[in-house]
Amino acid sequence: MAQLSSLIPLVRERCGGVLDQMAKDQLGRAYQKFCYESCFLARTQEIEQGQSGELSIDSDHVFVGVDFVLNANGHELESADDYTVSPSGIVTVLSTTPKVRVFYHVAPQFLLPDTFEADDTIINRWADAIADGAAANLKMMPNTQWSDLSLSDYYKRRFTDGYREAYRVAINALDEQRPTKSRDFF
């Protein structure tokens, strides 16, 4: 697992003179927003009939949402008709299927500890985008030598492009596991 502090040099390229702690705080916020918006931290869990249905959440992370649920035969279940999900990540299966597979995603909690371990794939593939997100926030700070609102907008657009690309990657990976629904045309 990668440390967010490894991205501080990228933030310094964008915001010269920024303190390490300020850069690290903004990197944490950018990483959290990146993960939340991109849905990249996808997880899968099987729940058998009679189990509690509580989804396992990584430490220092929060439950974001369920993407879809498959029954034992690989058919997609319908939300509200076949299962419900609580805001805390507890899946209640309403149908009588013996086992379900839940596809869901998580995101880091808002305040990250200093020893937080970030996802390697995100850090290696979208390091510049996360640094852009941190720089966008830092450039908006008033009365600092690195303040520049026009550059903040530029970095914010690049950050948004980064998490949108990650979202497309995450959705494509999920779609490979999602069954196709047959349609009847008359």
TIZA-630232 format. One record per residue (C-alpha): residue number from 1; residue in three letters; z, x, y. Coordinates in steps of 0.02 Angstrom, whole numbers. Example, Ala and Ser with C-alpha at 12.3 -4.5 7.8 and 13.67 -1.06 7.14 Angstrom:
<nodes>
1,ala,390,615,-225
2,ser,357,684,-53
</nodes>
This chain:
<nodes>
1,met,0,0,0
2,ala,-42,60,174
3,gln,69,76,326
4,leu,18,-8,488
5,ser,77,148,581
6,ser,-75,238,510
7,leu,-180,136,633
8,ile,-87,197,789
9,pro,-220,331,826
10,leu,-353,194,831
11,val,-248,95,955
12,arg,-222,252,1061
13,glu,-412,274,1071
14,arg,-423,102,1147
15,cys,-264,109,1253
16,gly,-222,285,1309
17,gly,-39,315,1349
18,val,32,172,1246
19,leu,199,207,1162
20,asp,202,215,972
21,gln,328,74,955
22,met,226,-41,1068
23,ala,69,-1,969
24,lys,159,-32,804
25,asp,226,-200,865
26,gln,54,-257,919
27,leu,-24,-194,757
28,gly,101,-302,662
29,arg,54,-455,765
30,ala,-132,-420,746
31,tyr,-114,-393,558
32,gln,-16,-555,540
33,lys,-146,-655,637
34,phe,-288,-570,543
35,cys,-213,-620,374
36,tyr,-175,-796,431
37,glu,-347,-828,504
38,ser,-447,-741,368
39,cys,-355,-818,218
40,phe,-385,-649,136
41,leu,-219,-633,46
42,ala,-266,-755,-92
43,arg,-155,-778,-244
44,thr,-171,-870,-410
45,gln,-30,-942,-514
46,glu,-26,-1046,-673
47,ile,100,-1187,-684
48,glu,137,-1270,-850
49,gln,198,-1448,-870
50,gly,386,-1453,-846
51,gln,394,-1299,-734
52,ser,461,-1314,-557
53,gly,294,-1281,-472
54,glu,365,-1160,-345
55,leu,230,-1036,-294
56,ser,278,-852,-292
57,ile,268,-780,-117
58,asp,267,-592,-85
59,ser,416,-522,7
60,asp,396,-523,197
61,his,260,-657,179
62,val,251,-844,203
63,phe,153,-981,115
64,val,-2,-1036,212
65,gly,-93,-1162,103
66,val,-171,-1211,-62
67,asp,-359,-1187,-74
68,phe,-386,-1285,-236
69,val,-307,-1325,-404
70,leu,-391,-1324,-575
71,asn,-329,-1414,-730
72,ala,-325,-1339,-906
73,asn,-509,-1384,-933
74,gly,-564,-1297,-773
75,his,-596,-1456,-674
76,glu,-542,-1463,-492
77,leu,-401,-1583,-454
78,glu,-396,-1690,-297
79,ser,-258,-1663,-170
80,ala,-142,-1813,-146
81,asp,-217,-1900,-300
82,asp,-180,-1768,-432
83,tyr,-56,-1653,-344
84,thr,45,-1631,-185
85,val,101,-1474,-95
86,ser,258,-1456,10
87,pro,258,-1349,168
88,ser,368,-1222,79
89,gly,243,-1197,-64
90,ile,303,-1310,-203
91,val,162,-1393,-302
92,thr,200,-1560,-383
93,val,70,-1609,-513
94,leu,48,-1798,-522
95,ser,-78,-1799,-665
96,thr,-31,-1773,-848
97,thr,-123,-1609,-872
98,pro,-23,-1482,-976
99,lys,-64,-1334,-864
100,val,-141,-1305,-692
101,arg,-202,-1151,-601
102,val,-163,-1148,-415
103,phe,-267,-1046,-293
104,tyr,-172,-1019,-131
105,his,-153,-893,9
106,val,-9,-811,102
107,ala,12,-717,265
108,pro,143,-594,329
109,gln,291,-668,418
110,phe,292,-659,608
111,leu,418,-518,631
112,leu,377,-377,511
113,pro,504,-244,460
114,asp,468,-61,501
115,thr,441,-22,316
116,phe,312,-160,292
117,glu,173,-118,167
118,ala,5,-189,221
119,asp,-137,-234,103
120,asp,-245,-80,66
121,thr,-410,-174,65
122,ile,-380,-250,236
123,ile,-322,-86,312
124,asn,-465,15,238
125,arg,-603,-110,272
126,trp,-549,-189,438
127,ala,-443,-54,520
128,asp,-549,-59,678
129,ala,-535,-247,691
130,ile,-345,-242,677
131,ala,-337,-102,806
132,asp,-449,-208,918
133,gly,-327,-353,901
134,ala,-181,-243,949
135,ala,-279,-168,1094
136,ala,-327,-342,1157
137,asn,-143,-387,1173
138,leu,-96,-219,1250
139,lys,-237,-228,1379
140,met,-165,-394,1441
141,met,3,-316,1486
142,pro,25,-315,1675
143,asn,73,-161,1775
144,thr,30,-31,1643
145,gln,-94,111,1652
146,trp,-196,35,1510
147,ser,-210,-142,1584
148,asp,-388,-207,1588
149,leu,-423,-392,1564
150,ser,-610,-372,1538
151,leu,-582,-246,1399
152,ser,-449,-361,1326
153,asp,-580,-497,1309
154,tyr,-701,-373,1229
155,tyr,-572,-317,1101
156,lys,-521,-496,1067
157,arg,-702,-542,1024
158,arg,-715,-393,907
159,phe,-550,-440,825
160,thr,-611,-619,802
161,asp,-775,-556,726
162,gly,-672,-449,605
163,tyr,-564,-588,538
164,arg,-713,-705,527
165,glu,-803,-578,418
166,ala,-647,-562,310
167,tyr,-639,-752,298
168,arg,-819,-757,232
169,val,-775,-624,103
170,ala,-619,-720,49
171,ile,-708,-887,36
172,asn,-851,-810,-63
173,ala,-726,-735,-185
174,leu,-640,-904,-204
175,asp,-804,-996,-226
176,glu,-845,-885,-375
177,gln,-692,-955,-464
178,arg,-713,-1134,-405
179,pro,-812,-1248,-522
180,thr,-965,-1336,-454
181,lys,-956,-1523,-445
182,ser,-1098,-1620,-520
183,arg,-1175,-1753,-411
184,asp,-1264,-1910,-462
185,phe,-1419,-1948,-361
186,phe,-1499,-2118,-374
</nodes>
